[in-house]
Amino acid sequence: MAHHIEQYAAEDDTLATAREVGRQADSAPISAACGAALRFLAAAIGARSVVEIGTGCGSSGIWLLRGMRPDAILTSVDIDPEYQELARDAYRRAGFATNRTRLIHGRALDVLPRLTDGAYDLVFADAVKTEYPDYLAEALRLLRPGGIAVFNNALDAAPLSDGPLSVPGPGTAAIREVGRLVREDDRLVPLLLPVGEGLLAAIREDTSPAQR
């Protein structure tokens, strides 16, 4: 079943090249099915402004840009400047103008607080797993009502077969915490997508008095 899902979301040569470059650079690029889901979500909400936490080598950015509106801008944050140079090459090969992307070099938790409140349609996190709960807090500030937060590697939080006494690593524990926070937050509509390594998505509802 998983193989069929991955095959259905076929990559073109540009995406296949970007993912292979990312694999060789050890940036853990997303799968084709995850990319297709990101494109779908961006297209479904007509995204004009997206924040990506973890640029990698550009494959996830290409998927997002292909779902975003033609005048939309992708803001992507990564601590590795070499990854971002590879991403720039990937965006260029994919045919996107340079003004469609804003690449910011730096630690996400240093950069995100400088971005504008409520100005973004989608936030995609695929970076330091132990920082996922902090990314969620920033995403809730950055997203407009109706915007979507998405976290990669959500299936890492699935229970292990070795029983309840097993102790999760820090990254797994952080992903589980994000899953709990999203599920218990009345402002959010959650969805766990079992594609690739798993995507946890959550819509930020409008909680203004007029909408209650």
N, C-alpha and C positions, 0 to 999 in steps of 0.2 A: 504493500500500500504506500509506504513512504517513498519508494522508488518511483511509483507512478506519479505521485504528487510532484516530485522534483522534475521528472521528465515533462510533465504537463507545462510547467513554467519554464519553457526553453529559453536559454540565453542566446543572444546573437553573438557575433564574433567580438564586438566591442566589449560586451560584458564578460564573455569567457576570458578574454585577454586580461581585463582588469582583475578578475578573480584569481587567475593564475599568477599574475604579478603579486597580488596580495598574499597568496599562499607561499610563494617563494620568499617574500619578505617577512613571513611569519606574523602577518597582521590579522589572521583568523577572519577572512572575508565571509560574509553571510552566504547562505545557500540561495539557489535560484528561487525556491519556493518562498523563503523569507523576503527576498527582494520583491517578488511579485506581490506579496501581501503589503509591503510598504508602498509600492506604487498604487495599489488598489485603495488603500486608506487615504493617501494623499489626493488621489483623483476624486474619491467619494466626497471629500469636504472642500474641493476646489482650493487646495492649499496655495497660498501666495507667499508665505513666510514660514520656513521650517528651520529648526535647530537640530543639528546632528552632533551628538556627544561621542566622539571617536570617529575621526575621518577615515582611518585605515588607508587603503590605497585607492579608494574611489568607487568601488563597485556598489556599495549601498547608496552612495550619493547619486549615482547614475539612475538607479531604480527610483529614488525619491524624485529627482528632477523630471523623470519621464512621466510621473504622475501629477506633478505640480502644474499650475497654470503657466502659460508661455512667458508671462512677465514676472514670474515668481523668483524669489532669491533663497538659496540654501546657505545658511550659516553653519559652518562645520568647525568643530573645535578638536584639536589633538595636541598632545604634548610632544609628538615626534615630528620634527620638520621634514625629515626624509619621506615619511609616509605622505605628508601633504604635497610634496613636490610630485610624487608618483600619482597622487589623486588629481592634481592639476593636469597632468598629461592625459589621464584617463578621461577627464571631462572634455578636454580639447578633442580627443579622438572620437568622443561621442557626439561632437558637434555643438556643444554648449558654449555660448559666448562667455568671456571672462567675467562680465558683470552679472552673470546668473549665480555666481558663487562668492561667498565671503569666507575665506579660510583664516581662522584665528589660531595662532600657535600659543599654547599655554595649558596649564592644568585646568581642567573643566571647572572645578570649584572656585578657582580664581577668576575665571572668565565669565561664567554664567551670571554672577551677581551684577555684572556691568551691563547686561542686556535688558531691554525695556519690558516692564511689566505688561502682561496682557496683549503682547504684540505678535504672538506666534500662533500658527494653526496646528502645528504638530511638533513634538519633541521626540526624537529617537535616541535612545541611550544604548551604546554598545562599547563601553570602555571599562574602567576599573570597577569590578563587580562589588567590592566592599564599599564603594561610594554610591551604590544604587539608591539607598534610602535618601541620601542628600540630593541626588539627581531628581528624585520624585518631588521633593520639597521645592526645588528650583523650577521644575516643570509646571507645577501648580501655579506658581507666580507668573511664569512666562506665558502660559496658554490663555487664549481668549476663551469665553464660554463656547462650548461646542468643539473646542480643540481636543487633540488626542495625544496622550503620552504613550510611548511604546518602548518596551524593554526587551532586549535580546537575551538569549540563553535562559529563558524562563523555565525550561524543563529541567535545568540543573537543580531546581528546588524540589523535584519529585521525590517522594519517599523512597529510600533504598530498601532492598530486599533483606538486608542483614538486621532488620529489627529496630525497635524504637530506642535501643541503647546506643546506637551508633551516633557519633558526634560529627556534625557537619563542619566542613572547613569554613573559614571566614567568608569567602565569596558565596558559597551556598547559603550560609546563614543570612547574608545580606539580601540575597535574592528572595529567600523565603520571607524575610521581613517586609520587603516591598510588596510581595503578593498579599500578605496580611493587611498591610496598610491600605492598599488599593481596594481590597475586598470589603474592608470595614469603613471606608470613607463614603459618607452619604452623598458627597458631591460628585462621585465618580461612578461611571457605568463600566464595569470590568469585563474583559474577555481574554481567555487564554487560548491562543492559536497553536495547535500542535504541528507546526511546520518547522523544518530545520531543527535548530536547537531550542525552539519554542519562543513565541512572542507573547508577551503580556501587554495588552492594550487597554487603555482606559479613557473614556470620554469625560471631559470636565463639563458638567452640566451648568446651566445658568441658574444660579441660586439667588438672583435678585428678587425682591419682594413681588414684583409684577409677574414673575414666572412661577411662583409658589402656588 
